[in-house]
Amino acid sequence: MRTSHRILWVALIISSLALIPSTRAQWTPLNPVTKIEKQADGLLLTMQTGVMRLQVCSDSIVHVTYSPTPSIPQEPQFMVNKTSWPVAQWTTDSTNDEITLATTRMKVVVIRKNSWTRFTAPDGKKLFEERKLSMTPVVVNGRQTYHSEMFSDLWDST
C-alpha cells in the first residue's frame, strides 16, 4: 500500500471514530457494599454511595428500598403503603463475595462488589435480577428528587 493511501485510510478511520457516540456517559461505576447492619425485619446495607434496605414483609415479599443518600427518607411511598407486617422468619449469611437474606420461599442475594441484587427460589432458580441502578438528582415541580434507572432480568417465576 502506498504511503498516500495509508494516510487516507488512517484519516478515514479517525473521521469514523469521531462519529461514534461516546459510551462513557452510559457507564455506571461500581457501588460496593461497605457495611451490613442486621435489623429486626431485615438488613440495612451501606454502600459506597447510598444505602439499601431489605425489609422482610412475609416469606414471599421482601421490600427493597434504595437511597443515594446516607439514610432512607421517611416519606410516604405510593407503591407500597402498608407499613406494618407480621413477623416473618428469615436468615442471613455473608461471604466475601455476597450477602444472602433467605426465607422459606425465596432468597435475595446482593453481590458485595457492585450491589447487584438477585431474587431466587429456594432451589436456586432465578426469578429477578437487578444489575445496574442509577439515581440522578433532578427537580420536578419545584421539588428536589431523583430520576432512577434500573437494568434488570426477569425469569419465569412459576
Residue pairs with C-beta under 8 A, 6 or more apart in sequence:
1 9
28 132
28 133
28 134
30 48
30 113
30 114
31 47
31 48
31 49
31 50
31 114
31 115
31 133
32 47
32 48
32 112
32 113
32 114
32 115
33 45
33 46
33 47
33 99
33 110
33 112
33 115
34 46
34 47
34 48
35 45
35 46
36 43
36 44
36 45
36 46
36 94
36 99
37 43
37 44
37 45
37 46
38 92
41 55
41 56
41 57
41 85
41 87
41 88
42 53
42 54
42 55
42 56
42 62
42 90
42 101
43 53
43 54
43 92
43 99
43 101
44 51
44 52
44 53
44 72
45 51
45 52
45 53
45 54
45 99
45 110
45 115
46 70
47 115
49 68
50 66
50 67
50 68
50 69
50 70
50 135
51 66
51 67
51 69
51 70
51 71
51 72
52 64
52 65
52 66
52 110
52 115
52 117
53 63
53 64
53 65
53 66
53 72
54 62
54 63
54 64
54 101
54 108
54 110
55 62
55 63
55 64
55 65
55 85
56 62
56 85
56 88
56 90
56 101
56 103
57 63
57 82
57 85
57 88
58 85
58 86
58 88
58 103
59 88
59 89
59 90
59 103
59 104
59 105
59 106
60 103
60 105
60 106
61 85
62 101
62 103
62 106
62 108
62 119
63 80
64 108
64 117
65 72
65 77
66 133
66 135
67 73
68 135
68 146
88 103
89 103
89 104
90 101
90 102
90 103
91 101
91 102
92 99
92 100
92 101
92 102
93 99
93 100
93 102
94 100
96 112
97 111
97 112
97 113
98 109
98 110
98 111
98 112
99 109
99 110
99 112
100 107
100 108
100 109
100 110
101 107
101 108
102 108
102 122
104 122
105 121
105 122
106 119
106 120
106 121
106 122
106 127
107 119
107 120
107 121
107 122
107 124
108 117
108 118
108 119
109 117
109 118
109 120
110 116
110 117
111 117
111 118
115 133
116 129
116 130
116 131
116 132
117 129
117 130
118 126
118 128
118 129
118 130
119 126
119 127
119 128
119 129
120 126
120 127
121 127
125 155
126 153
126 155
127 154
127 155
127 157
128 152
128 153
128 154
128 155
128 157
129 152
129 153
130 150
130 151
130 152
131 151
131 152
131 153
132 149
132 150
132 151
133 148
133 149
133 150
133 151
134 148
134 149
135 146
135 147
135 148
135 149
136 146
136 147
136 148
136 149
137 144
137 145
137 146
137 147
138 144
138 145
138 146
138 147
139 145
